Each structure stands twice: as C-alpha cells, then as structure tokens.
C-alpha cells in the first residue's frame, strides 16, 4: 500500500512537471476596454497548435495573417490558414448587414461578436474593422509575453465558453502626438500605433509642424525640412525645450509617411495630419520669411516666439498653402485635415498694411475676423481637395464655419457646448482631463496650467456627461481625444511615461458604455494584467510613486498598488533595485534623508520623500540681485527664496550676460547650486552658462558649466571651501527661445 502511494505521488509529480513544461494556461478575462456585454458559460475550448485560422474573405487578409503571427509565436509552430474547418478553429466571419438582427450584432463596421464554443472561436462583424477589434479582444486573453521579443512556448490555452457582444460608444477615439517640439522616429511611431490599435483607438492626430520644427517633406518647398526641421546653436531655429546646442530634429520623408499611413490603416487607424496655422509657424517663417507681415514691431506668442504668424493679407500665402496641402493629399488619405489655428497673436495684423487694407475691404472691425477669414480660405482649399477641415476651438471665433468643419475643443468644456450648439461635429480634447503633458502629481515633472491630472481624474471624464444637450447635439460629440504636447519631451521615453497607462483610460472612455465603466474595476484589470502587458510590449510606462508621510517620528508609506514593491534609501539618493524593501513604518529623527520609490520589476517610480515636511533645509540669506539683462518682471523674485516664483528676461540672452547674487553677510555652506528654466518643466533655461563664486565679492572663481537635468533644467553647482560673498551666473553662448527663466539659488 505504501508502494502504491509512492507510485501515485510519482505520477502526480510527473503530471505537474509535464504541465509546467507544456506551459498550459487559462485565458485572461481582464479586458480593456471593457466590452458592452460578456456572458460566461459552461464547458471550455482548448486553443492549441492544431487550431486553424479560418477566413475566406479578402477583406480579412491582414486580419488573418495578423492573428496567425501571434499564434505562431504562442505555440512556436506553424498555424494553418484555411478557408473552412469544422472543429478547433478561429473563424473570422464577415457577414452582410441584413443578418445583424438575427445574431444580435449592431450594424456598425467596428462592432463584433466573439463567440467561444467547445468547437472553436468565431469572430463576426460586418466589416474588417470589427473583425480586427474582435481579434484584439482575443489577443488580450492570451499570455502577455506573446507581445515580448521572446516568449514561452505554450501547449494550450483553456477558454471558457463565452459570448462577447461589443461595439464602441464613440466612433472617434483619438490620440494626438506633438512631433514638432520633440521628433519621434518611424520605429517609435509604429510602436505607438501598435498599442493604439490593440486598445481600439482609431485616430492618430499627428502634429507635424509648429514653431520648433517642420516634420513633413514638401518637395515644392524643400527648405521647410532642409532648414526648418532642425534646431541648434548654428541653425535658423534656436535651441528650445532642452534640445541643446547640437543639431536636433528630423523629418519624415514622403516615403516614410506613406509607409506609416499604410501601417496604421492595416490596424484600423486613421492618421489625421496637422500643420499649425496661421500662428505657431516659426519653423516656416525662418525658412520662407516672406510669409509673415512686413512690420517692425515684435509681438511674442504665449510661448515667447516672435514672427510666427502668417500674413493674412498676402495673397501669395494662400497659393503656397494650397501647394503644400496638395502634396499632403497625396500622402494622407484621411478625410480630416487639422490646421491648428490656436493661440494666434493677432497684433502683427494690426501693424500690417496688407492686413489692415483687407479689413477695410471686407468691412471687418475686429482682428479675430481676420482669423476667421484665414480659416475660411483654408477651409475652401481643403474642400476643393475633398477634405474636411478641423482646428482647435479658436476656429469657432470671428465668424461662421462650414457645417462639416470639426472643432477640437481644448480650452474647457463650455467651448464644447458652444461648438455643438453651433451645429459643429466636435472632438473633445478638454485640457483639464485629456492633456497628458500635465503633471500627474505635484512633485513630478510637467506643466500644470490645466491642473495636476492623475489617472483617476482622466478616468472621470465623460465627453457627454457634463453637457445639457438634445439627442441631435449629443450625436455631434464625435468622441474623446487625448493629447501629448512635448515641450518637456527631451528625455528617453518621455512619451511612454506620460502616455501609459493613461492611454488605456482613453480606450475605456472612448469605447465602453458609460454605465459599464468603474474605476476600481479598471484599476484591478490594469494592475492584474495590463501593466505586465505594457512591460512585455516594452513601453516605459509610469510607475505610480508611493504616498509618504512623517508622523509621530515615523515614516509611513502607502503604495497605490499592493502588488508592487517599495524600496527606500536613507541618504537622499534615489532607491535602486538593490535598495532595501519597505515593509513597515520606519522610526527616525532624520526623515528628510529618506527617499522611497515604487518598483515594477526593475523599473522605479520617481523617488519621493515625506510629502508633509520640508525635505531641503536650504539657507535663505539676505541677498541683492543685479544683472545687465532687462527683465520682464521683478528681478527681486530671484532672491525671495520662494521656489514658486521665478523671473524671466525680456530679450534673448547672449554671451557676456550675467546675473549677480551678492549676500549681505558672507555665507558658510557646502554647496550652492542654481537651476534655470520653468520649475518642474525644465524649459527656457540657459544651455550655455557657468556658475562662478567669490569669497570677497570682487574676485571670482569658476564653478561648473550648466548641464541639462530632466527635472531641474539646465543646472550647475559650486562647492566653496570657505565663506562665500557672491555668486554669479555668466552666460557663455546662445540661450533658448526669445527669453530665459532664472530661479532662486539653492544653498546647502
């Protein structure tokens, strides 16, 4: 009997080892975006290396091979593609629309039914788009490592019998990426498109031209990319947003654009091109200066750029723009073309004789009417070429638009109300929710003029929910779009960090029924499954930092996700993968020395100290400030030791400029450092400068040259050996943009 028990145990061990070796697993049902209806039934279907893909419709050619590629990777063996099979199949079935009612399928080209029985899997739709989205749902049920460069070999995946009936809430689900301020190469764009497609986002709004770079090859105007695609000390465009002195930039050739457009179309993504007009056009103006008004006065945009507005009264400009648009129509089949039309400083038109003559001729009384005139001219050019115009919500001002023209609302939700009440189809990219360049917490990098926008805030957005609209007006809300402006994008993986996992939130906002959405459910699916999926896809997503407080002589840490590890250091350095793990409150009388970070595998969050204490005991000596550079605001804000205030110059800096900090009493300290640029954003700083220091206020010694830091911008430090009387920042070369931002000294 004892021998029999041993034999049975041995067989059990063999069986367990066999299962491990075969890598059998169950299907994952953590689906994002959550389907409209999902019913789980009895019995199972085992997907294995004998499963075949069945399709006899030419529309499914890409879908079938797309699915086949993942199955081959899953099983490490060939997967047959057949026209028919009766068992162990994945059938891709496009049906006539008149059959939809019979099976409960919405007659919508993106709707699908995914039905799993003991015999196989069937994905049904009226079009290839629905089949593609059904495939994406199916792929989410498979092991995450099929998205990695290398993956395990699986023997079978066990699926419950189930039925998913699904369709999108909104027909438009978009992401905008600014490739002007930061250039992203073809490989990255395709990588991003893969993720958008997998999460059922169907529009990629490609911001291709702005003040900081023109990114699309136009053969009739070659200087746009020969000269206007590059920034640097020796280029026509100044360094900006941390790009530095070296040549920085790039552009997409027409062949590359055609390749990307096809790549996107195969994955059911429409690419909407944007060239920003009539403002935000510095990259054009430096290459073809005749496009701007012939005036002497300098008018700066909100970003501090001058001479960046097309002259509305110059007729040749419309000829040039039609030529550009004509070439673009050969590259982008999209029906919608975006012209920007935001944040235009119209004062140059006030000073321009041609623009003023046009106002008199057309009996205009306000400059905004000139903007509407320009917008309507471009609208007609696009209409002539079979295109629909879109623009930021400023196009609503100054006059009427064609009924088909699409405002993209960014300023606030009330602008969305104005748009749909005016009868315009409208895309909702409301900045307070959908601007992914905003800070995600107070101590992270990013802008915050639209607010600090964590993932939870994004999830709360409903494109329709805050509106009081008729049924017809609701139909004019096309859907949501998120946007990533890249002023602070000069860092590897910046886009990944800001976009992920928020893109998954965008996915659920755009696709799932409002009543199906639940933040707790979303976070569980995200943490249980999709962070690992993003990791396997090699996106450098944001890891949420822990919450840290100091109370009763103890550092207490709460992490947002229990499954993640928190590590800490006690010397103010950022924790590493080798740092000790936080497991319980830490008793200490020096809480300012501790830093904590959440880790997803080897990837850390930002390092964070206790958020309710002063982490840096900077000295604040009485100080006098002077400079040879005229300042736009009170220069004394540089010596108030308030890091929430800053001072900026009223002209570009140049070699020889200086900023002198003189202490009333000599200061004994270990380190003095200075940062330049916008706090927490690290833009508009001093790429060419040095920090000097003096013991007597007369004779100076050289400190460090300024170097770029992701969080602090261009920064430098000096390490005095005795009491310091003065510190001087000396500019040694070209600055960024049309002004520079200075900050208070940090003295330790």
C-alpha positions in Angstrom: 0.0 0.0 0.0 2.9 2.3 0.8 4.5 1.4 -2.6 1.2 2.3 -4.3 1.0 5.7 -2.6 4.5 6.4 -3.6 3.7 5.4 -7.2 0.6 7.6 -7.3 2.7 10.5 -5.8 5.3 9.9 -8.5 2.7 10.0 -11.3 1.3 13.3 -9.8 4.7 14.8 -9.8 5.3 13.7 -13.4 1.9 15.2 -14.3 2.7 18.5 -12.6 6.1 18.7 -14.3 4.5 17.9 -17.6 2.1 20.8 -17.2 4.9 23.1 -16.3 6.9 22.0 -19.3 3.9 22.3 -21.6 3.0 25.7 -20.2 -0.7 25.2 -20.3 -2.7 28.2 -19.0 -6.1 29.6 -18.8 -7.5 32.6 -20.8 -7.2 36.0 -19.2 -10.5 37.8 -19.0 -9.2 41.2 -17.8 -10.2 43.1 -21.0 -9.6 46.8 -21.6 -11.7 48.5 -22.8 -14.4 46.5 -21.0 -16.9 45.0 -23.6 -20.5 46.1 -23.7 -21.7 42.5 -23.0 -19.8 39.5 -21.8 -21.5 36.2 -20.9 -19.5 33.2 -19.4 -21.0 29.7 -19.9 -20.2 26.1 -19.1 -17.6 24.0 -20.9 -14.3 25.0 -22.4 -12.4 25.3 -25.6 -8.7 24.5 -25.8 -6.7 26.6 -28.2 -3.6 24.6 -29.3 -1.1 24.2 -32.1 -3.6 22.3 -34.1 -6.0 25.2 -34.1 -6.5 26.7 -37.6 -7.5 30.2 -38.6 -10.4 30.2 -41.0 -11.3 33.0 -43.4 -12.5 33.2 -47.0 -12.9 36.9 -47.3 -10.3 39.1 -49.0 -11.1 41.9 -46.6 -9.7 39.7 -43.8 -6.3 39.2 -45.4 -4.4 41.4 -43.0 -6.6 40.3 -40.0 -5.9 36.6 -40.7 -2.1 37.0 -41.0 -2.0 39.4 -38.1 -3.7 36.8 -35.8 -1.6 34.0 -37.4 1.6 35.8 -36.4 0.7 35.8 -32.7 -0.5 32.2 -32.7 2.8 31.1 -34.3 4.6 32.9 -31.5 2.3 31.4 -28.9 2.9 27.8 -30.0 6.3 28.2 -31.6 4.9 26.3 -34.6 3.1 27.0 -37.8 -0.6 27.7 -37.6 -2.6 26.9 -40.8 -4.8 29.5 -42.5 -7.7 27.7 -44.2 -10.9 28.6 -45.9 -13.0 26.2 -43.9 -12.9 23.9 -40.9 -15.4 22.2 -38.7 -13.5 21.9 -35.4 -10.7 23.5 -33.5 -10.8 26.8 -35.4 -10.8 30.5 -35.1 -13.2 31.7 -37.8 -13.2 35.3 -39.0 -16.6 35.8 -40.4 -17.7 39.0 -42.3 -21.5 38.9 -42.7 -24.0 41.0 -44.7 -25.5 43.8 -42.7 -29.1 42.5 -43.1 -28.1 39.5 -41.0 -27.1 41.6 -37.9 -30.5 41.4 -36.2 -30.6 37.6 -36.4 -27.5 37.3 -34.3 -27.8 40.4 -32.1 -24.9 42.3 -33.8 -25.0 46.1 -34.1 -24.8 47.1 -37.8 -21.6 49.1 -37.3 -18.3 48.4 -39.0 -16.5 48.4 -35.7 -18.9 46.1 -33.8 -18.2 42.5 -33.4 -19.4 39.3 -31.7 -16.8 36.9 -30.2 -18.3 33.6 -29.6 -16.4 30.7 -28.0 -17.9 27.2 -28.0 -16.3 23.8 -27.4 -15.6 23.5 -31.1 -13.8 26.8 -31.7 -13.8 30.6 -31.7 -15.8 32.7 -34.1 -15.4 36.5 -34.6 -18.2 38.0 -36.6 -18.7 41.6 -37.9 -20.0 43.4 -41.0 -16.5 44.7 -41.8 -12.8 44.0 -41.3 -12.6 46.7 -38.6 -14.9 44.8 -36.4 -13.0 41.6 -37.0 -9.8 43.4 -36.1 -11.2 44.6 -32.8 -12.5 41.2 -32.0 -9.0 39.8 -32.6 -7.6 42.4 -30.2 -10.0 41.2 -27.5 -9.0 37.6 -28.2 -5.3 38.6 -28.0 -5.9 40.1 -24.6 -7.0 36.7 -23.4 -3.6 35.2 -24.4 -0.4 35.3 -22.3 1.2 38.7 -22.1 4.6 37.5 -23.2 3.4 37.0 -26.8 4.0 40.7 -27.1 7.6 40.5 -26.0 10.6 39.9 -28.3 10.9 36.4 -26.8 8.2 34.4 -25.3 7.5 30.9 -23.9 6.1 28.1 -25.9 2.6 27.2 -24.9 0.8 23.9 -25.4 -2.7 25.1 -25.0 -4.9 27.9 -23.7 -8.1 27.0 -22.0 -11.0 29.3 -22.8 -14.4 29.2 -21.1 -17.3 29.0 -23.5 -18.4 32.6 -23.7 -20.1 35.3 -25.8 -19.0 38.9 -26.2 -21.2 41.4 -28.0 -19.3 44.6 -28.4 -19.3 47.9 -30.1 -17.8 51.4 -29.5 -19.7 54.1 -27.6 -18.0 56.8 -29.8 -16.9 56.5 -33.4 -14.0 58.8 -32.9 -11.3 57.7 -30.4 -8.1 59.7 -30.8 -4.6 60.4 -29.6 -2.6 63.5 -30.6 1.2 63.4 -30.5 3.3 66.5 -31.0 6.3 65.6 -33.1 7.4 69.2 -33.7 8.8 70.0 -30.4 10.2 66.5 -29.9 10.9 64.4 -33.0 10.0 60.7 -32.7 11.4 58.3 -35.3 9.5 55.9 -37.5 10.2 53.0 -35.3 8.6 54.7 -32.3 5.6 55.9 -34.2 4.9 52.3 -35.4 5.4 51.0 -31.8 2.9 53.5 -30.5 0.4 52.7 -33.3 0.6 49.0 -32.3 -0.6 50.0 -28.8 -3.3 52.3 -30.0 -4.7 49.6 -32.3 -4.5 47.0 -29.5 -6.6 49.2 -27.3 -9.1 50.1 -30.0 -8.1 53.7 -30.6 -8.8 54.5 -34.2 -7.4 58.0 -34.9 -3.8 59.2 -34.6 -3.7 63.0 -34.8 -0.1 63.7 -36.0 1.1 67.2 -35.0 3.7 67.7 -37.7 4.5 71.4 -37.8 4.8 74.1 -35.1 7.3 76.8 -34.0 10.0 74.3 -33.2 10.1 72.2 -36.3 8.5 71.3 -39.6 8.4 67.5 -39.9 6.8 66.7 -43.3 8.7 66.6 -46.6 7.2 69.0 -49.1 9.1 68.7 -52.4 8.0 72.1 -53.8 9.3 73.8 -50.7 12.4 71.8 -49.7 13.7 74.4 -47.3 10.9 73.5 -44.9 12.8 70.4 -44.0 16.3 71.3 -45.0 16.3 74.2 -42.6 13.0 74.2 -40.7 13.3 70.7 -39.3 16.4 71.5 -37.2 17.2 73.4 -34.0 20.6 74.2 -32.6 23.2 76.9 -32.0 24.1 77.0 -35.7 20.6 76.5 -37.0 17.9 79.0 -38.0 15.7 77.8 -35.2 17.2 78.4 -31.7 17.6 75.6 -29.2 14.4 75.0 -27.3 12.9 72.8 -24.5 16.2 71.3 -23.6 17.3 70.3 -27.1 20.8 71.8 -26.5 23.3 73.3 -28.9 23.8 70.3 -31.1 21.7 69.9 -34.2 18.4 68.5 -33.1 15.4 67.5 -35.0 14.4 65.5 -38.1 11.6 65.0 -40.5 9.6 62.3 -42.2 10.2 61.7 -45.9 7.2 61.2 -48.1 8.0 57.5 -48.5 8.2 57.2 -44.7 4.8 58.9 -44.3 3.2 56.6 -46.9 4.7 53.6 -45.1 3.4 54.8 -41.7 -0.1 55.6 -43.1 -0.4 52.1 -44.6 0.9 50.6 -41.3 -1.8 52.5 -39.4 -4.6 51.7 -41.9 -3.9 48.0 -41.7 -4.5 48.3 -38.0 -7.7 50.4 -38.5 -6.1 53.7 -37.5 -6.8 56.8 -39.5 -3.9 59.3 -39.4 -5.0 63.0 -39.3 -2.2 65.3 -40.2 -1.8 68.7 -38.6 0.3 71.7 -39.7 -0.4 74.6 -37.3 -1.7 77.8 -39.0 -1.7 80.8 -39.0 0.2 81.0 -35.7 2.8 78.6 -34.3 4.6 78.9 -37.6 8.1 80.0 -36.7 9.6 76.9 -38.5 8.1 78.2 -41.8 8.9 81.8 -41.1 12.7 81.2 -40.7 12.8 79.4 -44.0 10.4 81.4 -46.0 10.4 84.8 -44.2 8.1 86.4 -46.8 5.1 84.6 -45.3 4.9 86.9 -42.2 3.8 90.5 -42.0 6.3 93.2 -43.1 6.4 95.1 -39.8 9.0 96.5 -37.4 7.3 95.7 -34.1 7.9 92.5 -32.3 4.9 90.5 -31.0 5.5 87.4 -28.9 3.3 84.3 -28.8 2.3 82.8 -25.4 5.3 80.6 -25.8 7.6 83.6 -26.4 8.1 83.2 -30.1 8.2 86.2 -32.5 7.4 86.5 -36.2 5.5 83.2 -36.2 2.2 84.3 -37.7 1.2 84.0 -41.4 0.2 87.3 -43.0 -3.5 87.1 -43.7 -3.4 89.9 -46.3 -0.7 88.4 -48.5 -2.4 86.6 -51.4 0.7 84.6 -52.3 0.5 82.8 -48.9 -2.7 81.1 -50.0 -1.0 79.8 -53.2 1.8 78.4 -51.1 -0.5 76.8 -48.6 -2.6 75.2 -51.4 0.6 73.8 -52.9 1.6 72.3 -49.5 -1.9 70.9 -49.0 -2.0 69.4 -52.5 1.2 67.4 -51.8 -0.2 66.3 -48.4 -3.3 64.9 -50.0 -1.1 62.5 -51.9 0.3 61.2 -48.6 -2.7 61.2 -46.2 -6.0 59.7 -47.4 -7.7 60.9 -44.2 -10.9 62.8 -44.9 -10.0 65.1 -42.0 -7.1 67.6 -42.0 -6.2 69.7 -39.0 -4.9 73.2 -39.3 -4.4 74.1 -35.6 -5.4 77.8 -35.6 -4.8 78.2 -31.9 -3.0 80.8 -29.8 -2.5 83.3 -32.6 -1.0 86.6 -31.6 -3.0 88.8 -33.9 -1.2 92.1 -33.1 1.1 91.7 -36.1 -2.0 92.0 -38.3 -2.9 95.3 -36.6 0.5 96.7 -37.6 0.4 95.3 -41.2 -0.7 97.5 -44.1 -1.8 94.5 -46.1 -3.9 93.1 -43.3 -5.5 96.4 -42.5 -6.4 97.0 -46.1 -8.1 93.6 -46.1 -10.1 94.5 -43.1 -11.3 97.7 -44.7 -12.1 95.9 -47.9 -14.1 93.2 -46.1 -15.7 95.7 -43.6 -14.1 93.9 -40.6 -14.0 95.6 -37.2 -12.0 93.1 -35.1 -8.8 91.2 -35.7 -10.5 87.9 -34.9 -12.4 88.4 -38.1 -9.1 88.2 -40.0 -8.5 84.9 -38.3 -11.9 83.6 -39.4 -11.1 84.9 -43.0 -7.9 82.9 -43.0 -9.6 79.8 -41.6 -12.3 80.0 -44.2 -9.8 80.4 -47.0 -8.0 77.2 -45.8 -11.4 75.5 -45.4 -12.2 76.1 -49.0 -8.8 74.9 -50.2 -9.3 71.7 -48.3 -12.8 71.3 -49.5 -11.6 71.7 -53.1 -9.3 68.7 -52.5 -12.1 66.6 -50.9 -11.0 67.2 -47.3 -12.8 68.3 -44.2 -11.1 70.9 -42.1 -10.5 70.6 -38.4 -8.9 73.0 -36.0 -8.6 73.8 -32.3 -11.6 75.5 -30.8 -10.4 79.0 -31.7 -11.8 78.4 -35.1 -15.3 79.0 -33.5 -14.5 82.7 -33.1 -14.8 85.5 -35.5 -17.4 84.1 -37.9 -19.2 81.0 -39.2 -17.7 77.7 -40.4 -18.8 75.1 -42.8 -21.3 72.6 -41.2 -18.8 69.8 -41.7 -15.8 71.5 -40.1 -14.7 69.9 -36.8 -13.5 72.0 -33.8 -11.3 70.1 -31.4 -12.2 71.5 -28.0 -9.2 72.0 -25.7 -9.8 75.1 -23.6 -12.7 73.9 -21.4 -16.0 72.0 -21.6 -18.0 75.2 -22.2 -16.2 75.6 -25.5 -17.6 72.1 -26.4 -21.1 73.3 -25.6 -20.5 76.3 -27.8 -19.3 74.1 -30.6 -22.2 71.6 -30.6 -24.8 74.3 -30.1 -23.4 75.9 -33.2 -24.1 72.7 -35.1 -20.4 71.6 -35.5 -19.3 68.0 -35.1 -16.9 68.2 -32.2 -13.9 66.2 -30.8 -13.4 66.6 -27.0 -9.8 67.0 -26.0 -10.6 69.1 -22.9 -7.3 70.1 -21.4 -8.3 69.7 -17.8 -8.7 65.9 -18.4 -7.1 65.0 -21.7 -3.8 66.8 -21.8 -1.3 64.1 -21.0 1.6 66.5 -20.7 0.3 67.8 -17.4 1.8 66.8 -14.1 0.5 63.6 -12.7 1.3 64.6 -9.1 2.7 67.7 -7.5 6.4 66.5 -7.4 6.5 65.1 -10.9 7.7 66.9 -13.9 5.2 68.5 -16.3 3.0 71.5 -16.9 0.2 72.3 -14.6 -1.7 75.3 -16.1 -4.6 73.0 -16.8 -4.3 71.2 -13.5 -2.5 68.3 -12.0 -4.1 65.3 -13.7 -3.6 61.9 -12.2 -5.1 58.7 -13.8 -8.2 58.9 -11.6 -9.1 62.3 -13.0 -8.7 61.2 -16.5 -11.0 58.2 -15.9 -13.7 60.6 -14.5 -14.0 62.3 -17.9 -17.2 61.7 -19.9 -17.3 63.6 -23.2 -21.1 64.0 -23.0 -21.8 63.7 -19.3 -21.2 67.4 -18.4 -23.4 68.7 -21.2 -27.1 69.5 -21.3 -27.7 68.5 -24.9 -30.5 67.4 -27.2 -30.2 64.0 -28.8 -29.1 65.6 -32.1 -26.5 67.7 -30.3 -25.2 64.6 -28.5 -24.6 63.0 -31.9 -22.3 65.9 -32.7 -19.9 64.9 -29.9 -17.7 62.6 -32.1 -15.7 61.3 -29.2 -12.7 61.9 -26.9 -9.1 62.6 -27.8 -6.0 62.8 -25.5 -3.0 64.9 -26.5 0.6 64.9 -25.6 2.4 68.2 -26.2 6.2 67.6 -26.0 7.7 70.9 -24.7 9.3 68.8 -22.0 10.0 65.8 -24.1 13.8 65.9 -24.2 14.3 62.7 -22.4 14.3 59.0 -23.4 10.8 57.5 -23.0 9.2 60.8 -22.0 6.2 60.0 -24.3 5.9 56.5 -22.8 5.9 57.9 -19.2 3.2 60.4 -19.9 1.0 58.3 -22.2 1.0 55.0 -20.4 -1.1 53.7 -18.7 -3.3 56.7 -19.4 -3.9 55.5 -23.0 -5.8 52.6 -21.5 -8.1 55.0 -19.7 -8.7 56.9 -23.0 -9.5 53.5 -24.5 -12.2 52.8 -22.0 -13.6 56.3 -22.2 -14.0 56.1 -25.9 -15.2 52.5 -26.3 -17.1 51.3 -23.2 -20.6 52.3 -22.3 -20.6 54.9 -19.5 -22.7 52.7 -17.2 -20.2 49.9 -17.7 -17.2 52.0 -16.5 -15.9 51.6 -13.0 -12.6 53.0 -11.7 -12.0 50.2 -9.2 -12.6 47.5 -11.8 -10.4 49.3 -14.3 -7.5 49.6 -11.8 -7.8 45.9 -11.0 -7.6 44.9 -14.6 -4.8 47.3 -15.1 -2.7 46.0 -12.2 -3.6 42.3 -12.6 -2.8 42.1 -16.3 -2.2 45.2 -18.3 0.9 46.7 -16.6 2.6 43.4 -17.4 1.3 43.6 -21.0 2.8 47.1 -21.3 6.0 45.8 -19.8 6.2 43.0 -22.3 5.4 45.4 -25.1 8.4 47.4 -23.9 6.7 50.7 -23.1 8.4 52.6 -20.3 5.1 53.4 -18.6 4.8 55.5 -15.4 5.0 53.6 -12.2 2.9 55.3 -9.6 5.1 56.7 -6.7 4.2 55.9 -3.1 2.5 58.3 -0.7 4.9 59.1 2.1 4.1 61.0 5.4 6.1 61.6 8.6 4.0 61.3 11.8 4.9 60.5 15.4 8.6 60.1 14.4 7.7 57.5 11.9 7.9 57.4 8.1 4.7 55.8 6.9 4.3 54.7 3.3 1.2 53.8 1.3 1.5 52.5 -2.2 -1.3 52.7 -4.7 -0.9 49.1 -5.9 -0.3 46.4 -3.3 1.3 44.1 -5.8 4.2 46.4 -6.4 7.4 46.7 -4.3 8.5 49.8 -2.5 12.3 50.4 -1.8 14.0 53.1 0.1 17.3 54.9 0.8 18.4 56.9 3.8 21.0 59.2 2.2 18.7 61.3 -0.1 19.6 59.2 -3.1 17.1 57.6 -5.4 16.4 54.0 -4.4 17.7 51.3 -6.7 16.6 47.7 -7.3 19.2 46.7 -4.7 17.9 49.1 -2.0 16.1 47.6 1.0 12.4 46.9 0.7 9.9 48.9 2.8 7.8 46.6 4.9 6.8 48.6 7.9 6.9 52.2 9.3 10.4 53.5 9.8 11.3 55.3 13.1 13.8 58.1 12.6 14.6 61.6 13.7 16.1 62.5 10.3 13.1 61.9 7.9 14.5 64.3 5.3 17.2 61.9 4.4 14.8 59.1 3.3 13.6 58.6 -0.3 11.1 56.0 -1.5 10.2 54.6 -4.9 7.8 52.0 -6.2 9.2 49.3 -8.4 7.7 47.4 -11.2 10.3 44.7 -11.8 13.4 46.7 -12.3 11.6 50.0 -13.2 11.2 52.6 -10.4 8.8 55.4 -10.0 10.1 58.8 -9.2 11.9 59.0 -5.8 9.8 60.7 -3.2 10.4 61.8 0.4 7.9 62.6 3.1 5.3 64.9 1.5 4.3 66.7 4.7 7.8 68.0 5.7 10.5 70.2 4.3 13.0 67.9 2.7 15.5 70.5 1.9 16.8 72.9 4.6 18.1 75.5 2.1 19.7 78.5 3.6 18.0 81.9 2.9 20.5 84.7 3.5 19.6 88.3 2.7 20.7 88.8 -0.9 20.9 91.5 -3.5 20.5 90.7 -7.2 21.7 92.7 -10.2 22.1 92.0 -14.0 22.8 93.7 -17.3 19.8 91.9 -18.8 16.4 93.7 -18.8 13.8 91.6 -17.0 10.1 91.2 -17.8 9.1 91.0 -14.1 10.6 92.0 -10.8 14.2 90.7 -10.6 13.9 90.6 -6.8 11.8 87.5 -7.1 15.2 85.8 -7.7 16.2 86.4 -4.1 13.0 85.8 -2.2 13.9 82.1 -1.9 10.4 81.1 -3.0 10.6 78.3 -5.5 7.1 79.1 -6.6 8.2 82.4 -8.1 10.6 82.9 -11.0 11.9 85.7 -13.2 12.3 85.9 -16.9 14.3 88.1 -19.3 12.7 90.5 -21.8 15.1 89.6 -24.5 17.2 86.5 -25.6 20.3 86.1 -23.5 23.7 86.3 -25.2 27.4 85.6 -24.3 28.6 88.1 -21.7 25.3 88.5 -19.9 25.4 88.0 -16.1 23.2 87.6 -13.0 25.0 88.6 -9.8 23.8 87.4 -6.4 25.5 89.3 -3.5 25.0 88.2 0.1 24.6 90.9 2.8 26.8 88.7 5.0 29.3 86.1 3.8 27.7 82.6 3.9 29.3 79.4 5.1 27.9 76.5 3.2 28.9 73.2 1.5 27.2 73.7 -1.9 25.4 76.4 -3.9 23.5 75.4 -7.0 21.3 77.2 -9.5 18.8 75.9 -11.9 17.3 77.8 -14.9 14.1 77.3 -16.8 10.5 76.8 -15.7 10.1 74.9 -12.4 9.1 71.3 -12.8 9.2 71.6 -16.6 12.8 72.4 -17.3 12.3 74.6 -20.4 13.5 78.0 -21.4 16.8 77.8 -19.5 20.4 78.5 -20.1 22.1 75.8 -22.1 25.3 77.9 -22.3 26.3 79.3 -18.9 28.6 78.9 -15.9 28.3 79.5 -12.2 31.1 81.5 -10.6 31.6 82.3 -6.9 33.6 84.8 -4.9 34.9 85.0 -1.3 35.3 88.8 -1.4 32.6 89.8 -3.9 35.3 91.1 -6.3 37.5 88.2 -7.4 35.6 85.2 -8.8 36.5 81.6 -9.3 34.8 79.4 -12.0 32.3 76.8 -10.9 30.6 74.2 -13.1 29.1 74.7 -16.6 25.4 74.3 -16.7 24.2 70.9 -17.9 20.7 69.6 -18.6 18.8 67.8 -15.9 15.4 66.3 -16.7 13.7 67.7 -13.6 15.7 70.9 -12.9 16.5 72.0 -16.4 20.0 73.5 -17.0 21.7 73.5 -13.6 25.2 73.9 -12.2 26.8 74.0 -8.7 29.9 75.3 -6.9 31.5 73.9 -3.7 33.1 76.7 -1.8 35.9 75.9 0.8 35.1 78.9 2.9 32.5 81.7 3.4 31.1 83.0 0.1 30.2 86.6 -0.5 28.8 86.4 -4.0 27.7 84.1 -6.8 27.5 85.0 -10.5 25.8 83.2 -13.4 27.7 84.1 -16.6 26.1 83.4 -20.0 28.7 81.9 -22.4 26.6 81.4 -25.6 23.1 81.3 -27.1 20.1 80.7 -25.0 16.7 79.1 -25.7 13.8 80.8 -27.4 13.2 84.5 -27.0 13.8 84.7 -23.3 15.3 82.8 -20.4 13.9 81.9 -16.9 16.1 82.3 -13.8 15.4 80.7 -10.4 16.5 81.3 -6.8 19.8 79.9 -5.6 19.7 76.7 -3.5 22.2 77.0 -0.7 23.1 73.9 1.4 
